[in-house]
Amino acid sequence: MRIQLACYLLLLLSLPLILASWLPNDGYDAPYILILGTKVNEDGTPSVLLKSRLDAAIAYEDDDVTYIVSGAGEADVMKTYLLENGIEEKNIMVEDQAANTYENILFSVELLPEDHASFTIISSDFHVYRAQAMASSLGYNVHVVSAKTPFLDRFYWQIREVAALVKYWIIGY
């Protein structure tokens, strides 16, 4: 019985990564890339998780791409990191009011021109499933790029994402 319970628990904790693995990591297909924020270190530098998202965005560097950095408390740190790594200021838009994934998407699309309902979201591998589901529920056609979660952090973030998915499925954001 304990082994069976442990197997179910492991499956439940792996659900976000399993779901995310079904999403195509197809890169950007639109001139706007939304980078979802996450915590910042106490010294004001990007956390390991945030840095992995920013590095995934930098890998898609293109003069025709506009990066939207989103998150209250994170957006300025994200912008600074992009600038320090060769992204020009003219290619960065800042959304600094969002406190969660739903608000990241909702507030960031307000920065887009009216004729753009398609954009790319960059987030962590465990998080892209929920981010894409939220964007789709708001009527947006999005592509996703998964930033790799460091192995030692994966267990914590999987548990947190399972709880966030349950919340999303129940209340819709």
C-alpha positions in Angstrom: 0.0 0.0 0.0 2.8 2.4 0.9 4.6 1.7 -2.4 1.4 2.3 -4.4 0.8 5.6 -2.5 4.4 6.7 -3.1 4.0 6.0 -6.8 0.8 8.1 -7.0 2.5 10.9 -5.1 5.5 10.8 -7.5 3.2 10.9 -10.5 1.3 13.8 -9.0 4.5 15.7 -8.3 5.7 15.0 -11.8 2.5 16.2 -13.5 3.7 19.7 -14.4 6.8 18.4 -16.1 4.9 15.7 -17.9 2.3 18.1 -19.1 5.0 20.6 -20.1 6.9 18.0 -22.1 3.8 17.6 -24.4 4.1 21.3 -25.4 6.2 22.0 -28.4 9.3 24.1 -27.5 9.0 25.7 -30.9 10.7 29.0 -30.3 9.2 32.3 -31.2 6.8 32.8 -34.1 5.9 36.3 -33.2 7.9 39.5 -32.8 7.1 39.7 -29.1 8.6 37.5 -26.4 7.1 37.6 -22.9 9.6 36.6 -20.2 7.7 35.7 -17.0 9.3 36.9 -13.8 10.1 35.0 -10.7 12.0 35.8 -7.5 15.1 38.0 -7.3 18.0 37.4 -5.0 18.3 39.6 -1.9 21.2 41.4 -3.5 19.0 42.4 -6.5 20.4 40.0 -9.0 18.4 37.4 -10.8 17.8 34.1 -9.0 19.1 30.9 -10.7 15.5 30.3 -11.9 15.1 33.8 -13.3 18.5 33.7 -14.9 17.6 30.5 -16.7 14.5 32.2 -18.2 16.5 35.2 -19.2 19.2 33.1 -20.8 16.6 31.2 -22.8 15.3 34.6 -24.1 18.8 35.8 -25.0 19.3 32.6 -27.0 16.6 33.9 -29.4 18.3 37.3 -29.9 17.0 38.9 -33.0 16.8 42.6 -33.9 13.2 42.2 -34.9 12.1 40.8 -31.5 10.8 42.9 -28.7 11.2 41.4 -25.2 8.6 42.1 -22.6 9.9 41.6 -19.0 7.1 41.1 -16.6 6.8 41.1 -12.8 6.5 43.5 -9.9 9.9 43.6 -8.3 11.6 41.6 -11.1 11.1 43.6 -14.3 13.9 46.1 -13.7 16.3 43.4 -12.7 15.3 41.5 -15.8 15.8 44.5 -18.0 19.2 45.2 -16.5 20.3 41.6 -17.1 19.2 41.7 -20.8 21.0 45.0 -21.3 24.2 43.6 -19.7 24.0 40.6 -22.1 23.7 42.5 -25.4 20.0 43.2 -25.8 19.3 46.8 -26.9 17.1 49.0 -24.8 14.8 49.7 -27.8 14.0 46.0 -27.9 12.8 45.8 -24.2 9.4 46.7 -22.8 8.8 46.7 -19.1 5.6 45.5 -17.3 6.2 46.0 -13.5 2.8 45.6 -11.9 2.1 41.9 -12.2 2.1 39.8 -9.0 1.3 36.4 -10.6 1.2 34.5 -13.9 -2.3 35.6 -14.8 -1.4 39.2 -14.3 1.9 38.8 -16.1 -0.1 37.8 -19.2 -3.0 40.2 -18.7 -0.9 43.3 -18.1 1.8 42.5 -20.7 -0.6 42.1 -23.6 -1.7 45.7 -22.9 1.7 46.7 -24.2 1.2 45.0 -27.5 -0.1 46.7 -30.6 -3.8 45.9 -31.1 -3.1 43.7 -34.1 -0.9 41.3 -32.2 -2.7 38.5 -30.4 0.2 36.1 -30.8 3.4 36.1 -28.8 5.9 33.8 -27.2 6.1 33.0 -23.5 9.4 32.0 -21.9 9.1 30.4 -18.5 10.5 27.5 -16.6 9.8 24.0 -17.9 7.5 23.2 -15.0 5.5 26.4 -15.6 4.9 26.6 -19.3 1.9 24.4 -19.3 -0.1 26.6 -16.9 1.2 29.8 -18.6 0.1 28.6 -22.0 -3.3 27.5 -20.7 -3.9 30.9 -19.1 -2.9 32.7 -22.2 -5.2 30.5 -24.3 -8.1 31.0 -21.9 -7.6 34.8 -22.4 -7.9 34.3 -26.2 -4.2 34.6 -27.1 -2.3 32.3 -29.5 1.0 31.7 -27.8 4.1 29.7 -28.4 6.2 28.6 -25.4 9.9 28.2 -24.7 10.9 26.2 -21.7 13.8 27.3 -19.6 15.4 24.4 -17.8 14.9 24.2 -14.0 18.1 23.4 -12.1 17.9 19.8 -10.9 18.3 20.6 -7.1 15.4 23.1 -7.3 13.0 20.9 -9.3 11.3 19.1 -6.4 10.3 22.3 -4.6 9.0 23.9 -7.8 7.1 20.8 -8.9 5.2 20.7 -5.6 4.4 24.4 -5.9 3.3 24.1 -9.5 0.9 21.2 -8.6 -0.8 23.4 -6.1 -0.9 26.3 -8.6 -2.4 24.0 -11.2 -5.1 22.9 -8.8 -5.9 26.5 -8.0 -6.0 27.4 -11.7 -8.3 24.5 -12.5 -10.7 25.5 -9.7 -10.8 29.3 -10.0 -9.4 30.0 -13.4 -6.3 32.1 -12.6 
